[in-house]
Amino acid sequence: MESSVDDLAKEIERALIIDQSGDDQSERGSSDKCRDRNQQNHVSRANANASGNASADANASTDANVKANADADARAAASNDAKPESSGQDSSQKQKYKEGDVDSDVDQYVPEIYSSSEDSDDGYDDSAAYRGPSLPLVVHAPLLAPGVKSVFPENLSVLDAIVHRIKTGAAKKIVVMAGAGISTDAGIPDFRSPGTGLYDNLQTYKLPYPEAIFSIDYFRKKPKPFYVLAKELYPGQFTPTQSHFFVKLLAEKGLLQRHYTQNIDCLERVAGIDPDLIVEAHGSFHTAHCISRMCRQEHSQSWVKEKIFADDIPRCLSCDSLVKPDITFFGEGLPSRFFDLLEQDFASCDLLIVMGTSLLVQPFASLINDVSHAVPRLLINRMRVGEAKTPGPGFDFDGRHAGQLHRDALVLGDCDQACALLAERLGWNKELSVLRDQFLAKPSS
């Protein structure tokens, strides 16, 4: 199966356009200048590092597809037209380097993952990588070169070092960044499965191209296809995952500074996380507004849902223009809340957890570089992503770049399993189970 719709934002994000039109600027006014500067800084940084990030994604995906031995290393290097970096390690060290610390009964981690280098063009959809059978968890065990300093103690795995920081109170302002990978077990239908995918079901509307359904210009002319799709995706039909409840547990313990999500499924809200702790970077169904710039009246989620499920096109109660859920479409700017909070959140962050995202879409992807240089960063994902090829922005899981402090931890595998493992090592596994059981015991509305 391809393309998870739980991350409808993934269909939006790969060509997300930050609206900087003259009309928008005139409407925003002087009070939004600071947010605009933040936005421009992130876009500039994204452009400056685009080629390096793409190369890192290609290498990371190759690493995730090869067996952990020296011969496979050579084949992977050849397929990338690059020689492996010289590390002075023998073949047994390379074997250990690839296998890492396996937290399962499986001897070796050999995932079947799609190549992000092949999929990162205009047709890219990374949520396919989060479908399919569960993978054994692997806590990456870096072999640091002599003299490389690390924030992680030598006698602990990187995951146990993260756990230790949380237990001792060294990490109490945790920022979480999440993508499609945390929602794939929620039961949301996908876009592209032949015969059953949502795009197939919309063919009667003769879309000029599938993504037109998320174009603001197309929506103004032909809104019906989007509302048909929205009926299939509307919040209230899907159950939050273990990952969502782990984030809620962080919040309940007063450890969550903010949860930044690329998903538009509202599952964080459904799980009961305080909305003040959530930043929906690409919008969501939670609110809706009239699309007329002269009006912009807000309409409630319940009112919009009633219209959509009655197969009516929601129109503004004030001016009769179209009403659209506040999902970021092509041709629209990101929510102001994203830019208003990111500077303070990432400046105060003392632990960054990144889960289930390709880190290909800007400006969201560049946020990993906004925490202090000594703040630990944990990536939980099915594949290695966001790695820096040269010193500078990006993850450095193996301390390869001289002069940089090693502070990046990697857990390869499914987000839900990794969150369960984290909860177990923190001694929170019973509390995590209780949160989910309490939610499931509630009568459905």
RODO-2510 file (C-alpha; in nm, 4 decimals, decimal comma):
residues 445
     n   res          X          Y          Z
     1     m     0,0000     0,0000     0,0000
     2     e     0,1132     0,3489    -0,0699
     3     s     0,0632     0,6851     0,0861
     4     s    -0,0947     0,7200     0,4285
     5     v    -0,3690     0,9760     0,4436
     6     d    -0,3351     1,0127     0,8146
     7     d    -0,0606     1,2454     0,7059
     8     l    -0,2638     1,4267     0,4477
     9     a    -0,0123     1,6977     0,5153
    10     k     0,2423     1,4789     0,3389
    11     e     0,0482     1,5318     0,0176
    12     i     0,0615     1,9012     0,0903
    13     e     0,4064     1,9320     0,2419
    14     r     0,6314     1,8162    -0,0418
    15     a     0,5460     2,1254    -0,2491
    16     l     0,4284     2,3461     0,0313
    17     i     0,4329     2,7091    -0,0736
    18     i     0,4755     2,9758     0,1879
    19     d     0,2565     3,2616     0,0747
    20     q     0,4488     3,5860     0,0681
    21     s     0,2285     3,7734    -0,1756
    22     g     0,1897     4,1458    -0,1547
    23     d    -0,1759     4,1132    -0,0597
    24     d    -0,0918     3,8875     0,2308
    25     q     0,1785     4,1203     0,3539
    26     s    -0,0514     4,4175     0,3484
    27     e    -0,3143     4,2246     0,5438
    28     r    -0,0755     4,0995     0,8081
    29     g     0,0494     4,4445     0,9088
    30     s     0,3419     4,5502     1,1202
    31     s     0,2604     4,3144     1,4116
    32     d     0,3581     4,0138     1,1937
    33     k     0,7024     4,1379     1,0821
    34     c     0,8836     3,9227     1,3359
    35     r     0,7015     3,6115     1,2165
    36     d     0,7842     3,6959     0,8556
    37     r     1,1540     3,7257     0,9419
    38     n     1,1432     3,3835     1,1075
    39     q     0,9739     3,2413     0,8014
    40     q     1,2282     3,3916     0,5630
    41     n     1,5183     3,2675     0,7747
    42     h     1,3887     2,9102     0,7626
    43     v     1,3259     2,9230     0,3889
    44     s     1,6753     3,0640     0,3260
    45     r     1,8322     2,7953     0,5416
    46     a     1,6309     2,5302     0,3571
    47     n     1,7532     2,6541     0,0201
    48     a     2,1136     2,6721     0,1389
    49     n     2,1128     2,3114     0,2567
    50     a     1,8761     2,1480     0,0061
    51     s     2,1369     1,9594    -0,1948
    52     g     2,3211     1,8356     0,1124
    53     n     2,0000     1,7105     0,2738
    54     a     1,8970     1,5270    -0,0419
    55     s     2,2332     1,3492    -0,0538
    56     a     2,2090     1,2595     0,3125
    57     d     1,8609     1,1158     0,2608
    58     a     1,9852     0,8998    -0,0259
    59     n     2,2756     0,7631     0,1782
    60     a     2,0543     0,7100     0,4836
    61     s     1,7982     0,5169     0,2852
    62     t     2,0703     0,2998     0,1311
    63     d     2,2065     0,2219     0,4786
    64     a     1,8629     0,1066     0,5823
    65     n     1,8340    -0,1370     0,2916
    66     v     2,1650    -0,3218     0,3048
    67     k     2,2820    -0,6014     0,5311
    68     a     2,5271    -0,5219     0,8023
    69     n     2,8537    -0,6426     0,6559
    70     a     3,1538    -0,5019     0,4769
    71     d     3,0581    -0,6346     0,1308
    72     a     2,7208    -0,4671     0,1507
    73     d     2,8916    -0,1458     0,2582
    74     a     3,0972    -0,1539    -0,0596
    75     r     2,7937    -0,2184    -0,2791
    76     a     2,6017     0,0615    -0,1120
    77     a     2,8914     0,3021    -0,1628
    78     a     2,9186     0,2060    -0,5287
    79     s     2,5482     0,2553    -0,5858
    80     n     2,5847     0,6092    -0,4534
    81     d     2,8892     0,6840    -0,6709
    82     a     3,0890     0,7644    -0,3609
    83     k     3,3642     0,5954    -0,1608
    84     p     3,2919     0,5198     0,2028
    85     e     3,4595     0,7454     0,4530
    86     s     3,7816     0,5979     0,5925
    87     s     3,7419     0,5212     0,9598
    88     g     4,0232     0,2794     1,0298
    89     q     3,7696     0,0162     1,1377
    90     d     3,8091    -0,3499     1,0548
    91     s     3,5275    -0,5590     0,9107
    92     s     3,4084    -0,6753     1,2528
    93     q     3,3758    -0,3139     1,3647
    94     k     3,1799    -0,2311     1,0531
    95     q     2,9495    -0,5245     1,1274
    96     k     2,8879    -0,3897     1,4775
    97     y     2,8446    -0,0373     1,3432
    98     k     2,5667    -0,1478     1,1116
    99     e     2,3845    -0,3765     1,3489
   100     g     2,3842    -0,1504     1,6511
   101     d     2,2112    -0,2435     1,9757
   102     v     1,9212    -0,4715     1,8836
   103     d     1,6307    -0,4505     2,1284
   104     s     1,4583    -0,7688     2,0120
   105     d     1,5226    -1,1366     1,9576
   106     v     1,6092    -1,0653     1,5959
   107     d     1,9820    -1,0928     1,5226
   108     q     1,9996    -0,8392     1,2474
   109     y     1,8049    -0,5371     1,1294
   110     v     1,7430    -0,5647     0,7552
   111     p     1,4417    -0,3464     0,6743
   112     e     1,2686    -0,3370     0,3391
   113     i     1,2461     0,0382     0,2951
   114     y     1,1765     0,2523    -0,0081
   115     s     1,4613     0,4677    -0,1345
   116     s     1,4033     0,8281    -0,0357
   117     s     1,6484     0,9354    -0,3056
   118     e     1,4154     0,7923    -0,5694
   119     d     1,0976     0,9202    -0,4114
   120     s     1,2027     1,2750    -0,3331
   121     d     1,0906     1,4236    -0,6632
   122     d     0,7600     1,5999    -0,7245
   123     g     0,5751     1,2719    -0,6798
   124     y     0,7306     1,1980    -0,3439
   125     d     0,5136     1,0516    -0,0719
   126     d     0,7093     0,9282     0,2270
   127     s     0,4213     0,7818     0,4251
   128     a     0,4455     0,4615     0,2181
   129     a     0,7617     0,3874     0,4131
   130     y     0,5577     0,3614     0,7330
   131     r     0,3229     0,0939     0,5981
   132     g     0,3856    -0,2778     0,6018
   133     p     0,5093    -0,5243     0,8630
   134     s     0,6620    -0,4039     1,1866
   135     l     1,0402    -0,3958     1,2019
   136     p     1,2602    -0,5045     1,4912
   137     l     1,3779    -0,2066     1,6928
   138     v     1,7444    -0,1155     1,6719
   139     v     1,9150     0,1324     1,9008
   140     h     2,2032     0,2625     1,6932
   141     a     2,5436     0,2144     1,8583
   142     p     2,7882     0,4697     1,7147
   143     l     3,1624     0,4008     1,7077
   144     l     3,3071     0,7439     1,7744
   145     a     3,6552     0,8320     1,6600
   146     p     3,9119     0,8954     1,9339
   147     g     3,8817     1,2441     2,0760
   148     v     3,5201     1,3014     1,9695
   149     k     3,3226     1,4419     2,2615
   150     s     2,9697     1,3217     2,3272
   151     v     2,6837     1,4294     2,5510
   152     f     2,6133     1,0593     2,6099
   153     p     2,8090     0,8648     2,8765
   154     e     3,0290     0,5861     2,7375
   155     n     2,8797     0,3251     2,9686
   156     l     2,5237     0,3744     2,8421
   157     s     2,3527     0,3143     2,5097
   158     v     2,2273     0,6369     2,3512
   159     l     1,8690     0,5397     2,4375
   160     d     1,9517     0,4691     2,8008
   161     a     2,1374     0,8000     2,8127
   162     i     1,8206     0,9754     2,6939
   163     v     1,6197     0,7866     2,9562
   164     h     1,8706     0,8880     3,2242
   165     r     1,8386     1,2561     3,1325
   166     i     1,4599     1,2387     3,1642
   167     k     1,4714     1,0480     3,4938
   168     t     1,7217     1,2853     3,6525
   169     g     1,5398     1,6002     3,5430
   170     a     1,8083     1,7093     3,2966
   171     a     1,5378     1,6969     3,0279
   172     k     1,2196     1,8731     3,1341
   173     k     1,1403     2,0951     2,8346
   174     i     1,1036     1,8331     2,5636
   175     v     1,0037     1,9324     2,2117
   176     v     0,8563     1,6614     1,9886
   177     m     0,8481     1,6849     1,6079
   178     a     0,6225     1,4303     1,4356
   179     g     0,5151     1,3180     1,0905
   180     a     0,3178     1,0415     0,9195
   181     g     0,4937     0,7608     1,1051
   182     i     0,3127     0,8230     1,4338
   183     s    -0,0332     0,7855     1,2770
   184     t    -0,0059     0,4883     1,0424
   185     d    -0,1724     0,2491     1,2876
   186     a    -0,4727     0,4761     1,3383
   187     g    -0,6708     0,3155     1,0564
   188     i    -0,6852     0,6157     0,8265
   189     p    -0,7327     0,5141     0,4598
   190     d    -0,4578     0,5771     0,2087
   191     f    -0,4604     0,7782    -0,1106
   192     r    -0,3229     0,5602    -0,3861
   193     s    -0,4112     0,1915    -0,3382
   194     p    -0,5443     0,0752    -0,6787
   195     g    -0,9204     0,0445    -0,6766
   196     t    -0,9648     0,1497    -0,3143
   197     g    -0,7417     0,4538    -0,2695
   198     l    -0,9132     0,7858    -0,2144
   199     y    -0,7724     0,9272    -0,5365
   200     d    -0,9324     0,6438    -0,7335
   201     n    -1,2651     0,7199    -0,5712
   202     l    -1,2389     1,0804    -0,6881
   203     q    -1,1803     1,0024    -1,0553
   204     t    -1,5405     1,0879    -1,1394
   205     y    -1,4473     1,4489    -1,0701
   206     k    -1,1758     1,4385    -1,3390
   207     l    -0,9040     1,6072    -1,1390
   208     p    -0,6351     1,7547    -1,3672
   209     y    -0,3777     1,5922    -1,1349
   210     p    -0,4290     1,4241    -0,7936
   211     e    -0,2787     1,7026    -0,5855
   212     a    -0,5164     1,9573    -0,7389
   213     i    -0,7559     1,8621    -0,4629
   214     f    -0,5256     2,0530    -0,2260
   215     s    -0,4735     2,3564    -0,4497
   216     i    -0,6421     2,6699    -0,3220
   217     d    -0,6963     2,7929    -0,6786
   218     y    -0,8654     2,4674    -0,7826
   219     f    -1,0683     2,4648    -0,4614
   220     r    -1,2089     2,8108    -0,5343
   221     k    -1,3354     2,6866    -0,8705
   222     k    -1,4362     2,3301    -0,7835
   223     p    -1,4707     2,2673    -0,4087
   224     k    -1,6766     1,9472    -0,4254
   225     p    -1,3864     1,6967    -0,4634
   226     f    -1,2166     1,8236    -0,1489
   227     y    -1,5332     1,7967     0,0583
   228     v    -1,5868     1,4401    -0,0643
   229     l    -1,2349     1,3589     0,0487
   230     a    -1,2785     1,5475     0,3776
   231     k    -1,5774     1,3269     0,4615
   232     e    -1,3485     1,0211     0,4507
   233     l    -1,0799     1,1832     0,6652
   234     y    -1,2782     1,3850     0,9155
   235     p    -1,1616     1,3601     1,2789
   236     g    -1,3648     1,1434     1,5115
   237     q    -1,3422     0,8281     1,3002
   238     f    -0,9880     0,7213     1,3995
   239     t    -0,8065     0,6150     1,7144
   240     p    -0,4806     0,7709     1,8371
   241     t    -0,1761     0,5458     1,8424
   242     q     0,0714     0,4492     2,1134
   243     s     0,2922     0,7350     1,9953
   244     h     0,0184     0,9908     2,0573
   245     f    -0,0391     0,8582     2,4079
   246     f     0,3336     0,8681     2,4826
   247     v     0,3358     1,2384     2,3935
   248     k     0,0288     1,2831     2,6150
   249     l     0,2172     1,1102     2,8975
   250     l     0,5055     1,3560     2,8546
   251     a     0,2512     1,6374     2,8797
   252     e     0,0867     1,4945     3,1917
   253     k     0,4266     1,4720     3,3600
   254     g     0,4968     1,8373     3,2804
   255     l     0,7856     1,7501     3,0490
   256     l     0,6413     1,8581     2,7127
   257     q     0,7426     2,2039     2,5970
   258     r     0,5558     2,1632     2,2677
   259     h     0,4483     1,9023     2,0145
   260     y     0,5032     2,0088     1,6505
   261     t     0,3171     1,7909     1,4017
   262     q     0,2993     1,7832     1,0249
   263     n    -0,0185     1,5734     1,0442
   264     i    -0,3637     1,7222     0,9969
   265     d    -0,5563     1,4339     1,1533
   266     c    -0,6108     1,6037     1,4935
   267     l    -0,5171     1,2784     1,6696
   268     e    -0,3119     1,4679     1,9272
   269     r    -0,6267     1,6545     2,0260
   270     v    -0,8307     1,3341     2,0198
   271     a    -0,5756     1,1711     2,2524
   272     g    -0,6380     1,4529     2,4998
   273     i    -0,3168     1,6536     2,4694
   274     d    -0,3670     2,0146     2,5781
   275     p    -0,4160     2,2181     2,2564
   276     d    -0,1834     2,4850     2,3973
   277     l     0,0979     2,2286     2,3736
   278     i     0,0278     2,1473     2,0074
   279     v     0,1515     2,3243     1,6954
   280     e    -0,0152     2,1892     1,3804
   281     a     0,2468     2,3065     1,1340
   282     h     0,0362     2,2337     0,8275
   283     g    -0,2994     2,3151     0,9798
   284     s    -0,5819     2,0779     1,0690
   285     f    -0,9546     2,0141     1,0577
   286     h    -0,9986     2,1592     1,4053
   287     t    -1,0967     2,5065     1,2859
   288     a    -1,2383     2,6448     0,9622
   289     h    -1,2693     2,9889     0,8073
   290     c    -1,4366     3,1662     0,5210
   291     i    -1,1836     3,1888     0,2391
   292     s    -1,2815     3,5455     0,1466
   293     r    -1,0033     3,7831     0,2482
   294     m    -1,2618     4,0484     0,3181
   295     c    -1,4472     3,8233     0,5622
   296     r    -1,2436     3,5340     0,7140
   297     q    -1,5228     3,4490     0,9601
   298     e    -1,4486     3,1409     1,1708
   299     h    -1,6921     2,8496     1,1650
   300     s    -1,7024     2,5674     1,4177
   301     q    -1,5744     2,2194     1,3462
   302     s    -1,9136     2,0715     1,4340
   303     w    -2,0962     2,3019     1,1907
   304     v    -1,8550     2,2227     0,9072
   305     k    -1,8760     1,8502     0,9833
   306     e    -2,2562     1,8603     0,9750
   307     k    -2,2474     2,0224     0,6312
   308     i    -1,9835     1,7843     0,4926
   309     f    -2,1587     1,4700     0,6176
   310     a    -2,4844     1,5980     0,4676
   311     d    -2,2986     1,6277     0,1344
   312     d    -2,3479     2,0017     0,1373
   313     i    -2,0774     2,2529     0,0472
   314     p    -2,0154     2,4717     0,3548
   315     r    -2,0697     2,8381     0,2791
   316     c    -2,0040     3,1346     0,5017
   317     l    -2,2973     3,2437     0,7166
   318     s    -2,1928     3,6065     0,6659
   319     c    -2,0940     3,6425     0,3011
   320     d    -2,1806     3,3083     0,1350
   321     s    -1,8199     3,2439     0,0276
   322     l    -1,6703     2,8970     0,0631
   323     v    -1,5675     2,7740     0,4076
   324     k    -1,2560     2,5561     0,4283
   325     p    -1,0997     2,3681     0,7202
   326     d    -0,7741     2,5372     0,8181
   327     i    -0,5522     2,2877     0,6359
   328     t    -0,2581     2,4426     0,4545
   329     f    -0,3208     2,4126     0,0812
   330     f    -0,0789     2,4740    -0,2029
   331     g    -0,0620     2,8503    -0,2387
   332     e    -0,1262     2,9264     0,1289
   333     g     0,1038     3,0297     0,4117
   334     l     0,1746     2,8185     0,7180
   335     p    -0,0280     2,8958     1,0322
   336     s     0,0958     3,1994     1,2221
   337     r     0,1167     2,9907     1,5415
   338     f     0,4020     2,7912     1,3866
   339     f     0,6196     3,1025     1,3489
   340     d     0,4990     3,2691     1,6683
   341     l     0,6167     2,9851     1,8952
   342     l     0,9133     2,8166     1,7300
   343     e     1,1808     3,0619     1,8463
   344     q     1,0942     3,0438     2,2157
   345     d     1,0233     2,6699     2,2092
   346     f     1,3451     2,5610     2,0450
   347     a     1,5582     2,8083     2,2390
   348     s     1,4392     2,6599     2,5693
   349     c     1,4310     2,2957     2,4530
   350     d     1,6588     2,0566     2,6475
   351     l     1,5676     1,7382     2,4543
   352     l     1,4389     1,7081     2,0973
   353     i     1,2491     1,3944     1,9920
   354     v     1,1782     1,3550     1,6186
   355     m     0,9387     1,0762     1,5165
   356     g     0,8077     0,9315     1,1912
   357     t     0,9059     1,1975     0,9390
   358     s     1,1158     1,2151     0,6238
   359     l     1,2541     1,5596     0,7166
   360     l     1,2345     1,6546     0,3503
   361     v     0,9878     1,9415     0,3747
   362     q     1,0881     2,2919     0,4705
   363     p     1,0661     2,4890     0,6848
   364     f     0,9583     2,2079     0,9218
   365     a     1,2682     1,9959     0,8540
   366     s     1,5103     2,2743     0,9468
   367     l     1,3678     2,3020     1,2985
   368     i     1,6024     2,0251     1,4153
   369     n     1,8837     2,2803     1,3848
   370     d     1,7146     2,5385     1,6052
   371     v     1,7984     2,3789     1,9415
   372     s     2,1210     2,4623     2,1235
   373     h     2,4346     2,2824     2,0003
   374     a     2,4573     2,0734     2,3196
   375     v     2,0914     1,9629     2,3300
   376     p     2,0474     1,5874     2,2644
   377     r     1,8354     1,4964     1,9625
   378     l     1,6616     1,1582     1,9290
   379     l     1,5322     1,0353     1,5924
   380     i     1,2771     0,7507     1,5975
   381     n     1,2110     0,6410     1,2410
   382     r     1,2069     0,3487     1,0005
   383     m     1,4994     0,4975     0,8114
   384     r     1,7904     0,7323     0,8667
   385     v     1,6965     1,0839     0,7595
   386     g     1,8137     1,4407     0,8000
   387     e     2,1853     1,3559     0,8174
   388     a     2,4522     1,6144     0,7400
   389     k     2,7161     1,5183     0,4828
   390     t     2,9461     1,7962     0,5976
   391     p     2,9820     1,9867     0,9249
   392     g     2,6794     2,2037     0,9752
   393     p     2,3009     2,1594     0,9935
   394     g     2,1592     1,8084     1,0185
   395     f     2,1949     1,4970     1,2319
   396     d     2,5366     1,3447     1,3003
   397     f     2,4608     1,0053     1,4544
   398     d     2,8213     0,8823     1,4342
   399     g     3,0263     1,1887     1,5285
   400     r     3,1815     1,2011     1,1820
   401     h     3,2307     1,5743     1,1694
   402     a     3,5374     1,6848     1,3624
   403     g     3,4839     1,9692     1,6005
   404     q     3,1149     1,8993     1,6528
   405     l     2,9767     1,7664     1,9786
   406     h     2,8123     1,4283     1,9328
   407     r     2,4549     1,4625     2,0607
   408     d     2,2342     1,2672     1,8149
   409     a     2,0676     0,9358     1,9021
   410     l     1,8933     0,7021     1,6576
   411     v     1,6317     0,4307     1,7062
   412     l     1,5353     0,2499     1,3857
   413     g     1,1923     0,0886     1,3727
   414     d     0,8244     0,1645     1,4236
   415     c     0,7340     0,4706     1,6282
   416     d     0,4747     0,2916     1,8409
   417     q     0,7180     0,0159     1,9384
   418     a     0,9912     0,2675     2,0153
   419     c     0,7578     0,4733     2,2348
   420     a     0,6578     0,1570     2,4206
   421     l     1,0268     0,0761     2,4742
   422     l     1,0972     0,4279     2,5988
   423     a     0,8042     0,4055     2,8390
   424     e     0,9273     0,0691     2,9667
   425     r     1,2793     0,1944     3,0352
   426     l     1,1412     0,5053     3,2017
   427     g     0,9175     0,2888     3,4206
   428     w     0,6064     0,4383     3,2607
   429     n     0,4730     0,1337     3,0748
   430     k     0,1756     0,0824     3,3079
   431     e     0,0836     0,4500     3,2903
   432     l     0,1014     0,4403     2,9108
   433     s    -0,1276     0,1354     2,9006
   434     v    -0,3733     0,3027     3,1373
   435     l    -0,3946     0,6135     2,9151
   436     r    -0,4817     0,4051     2,6107
   437     d    -0,7210     0,1770     2,7999
   438     q    -0,9041     0,4754     2,9468
   439     f    -0,9434     0,6258     2,6031
   440     l    -1,0742     0,3018     2,4518
   441     a    -1,3175     0,2586     2,7403
   442     k    -1,4862     0,5905     2,6646
   443     p    -1,8170     0,5631     2,4787
   444     s    -1,7839     0,6783     2,1198
   445     s    -1,9529     1,0072     2,0482
***
